[in-house]
C-alpha cells in the first residue's frame, strides 16, 4: 500500500508526461510480477517486510505486485470505478494509517461488489491466474467455446470474439464470489453470461456466429488480468 500504490501512480504520471499509452503504463510491473511468480522466490504480499527470505521476493512483491493490484482491480470493477475508489480512499484516509482491510471496505462501497476474495488471493497467497481457451466446437448451428481455469486464483472473464469483418463481440462472465457485475466499458456492447463458480474448472460460452465468421477468440485482450500464461488465452481460426 506504500511502494505498490506509489509505483502505480508514478507509472501513470510518467506516461502522461511523455504523452505515452496509458494502457501500457504498468506493463513493466506486470512483467516483473510474472518473473517472480514463475520463480521459487515468491512469498505472500502480506509478509512483513523484515521477514521476506530474499530481496527479490520483497522488492518485486512490494513494488510490482502492489502496482498490479490496482491495475488489475480496474479489470475487476472497471477502470472508472477503480479511479473513484482511489479518490474515496484518499479523501477518507489521508494523513491516517489504513490497512488493506480499510482499502477493501472503500473499494466494496464504491463498486457495490464483494472484493474480500481478491485481497485473500492476491495479498495473502501466492496463487496464480491462468485462464485458457480450451477448445471450440460446433453443433446445431451454434459455436461452443470451452474455457478452462488452469490456475488456482479465480477471476471474472472478458472474452472477445473478433469476426472476419473486424467487428467484435464482448462476452462477460462474472465470478460468483463478486456478488456483482463490472459496468460496461469503452461503450462496447457486451453479453453478460451466468456466473462462473470459482470451484468449477470449466465454463462454456455459446454464440450464434458461424465458425467461418470468426477470426479470433481471446480472453482479456486488455491484458489487465495478470494471467501468467497468455499463450493459451487466444485461438485463431
ABEGO torsion letter per residue (X at the ends): XAAAAAAAAAAAAAAAAAGBBAAAAAAAAAAAAAAAAABAABBBAABBAAABABAAAAAAAAAAAAAAAAAAAAAAAEAAAAAAAAAAAAAAABGBBBBAAAAAAAAAAAAGBBAAAAAAAAAABABBBBBBBABBBBBGGBBBBBBBBABABBBBBBBBBBBAAGBBBBBBBBBAAAGBBBBBBGGBBBBBBBBBBAABABBBBBBABBAAABABBBBGAAGABBBABAAAABBBX
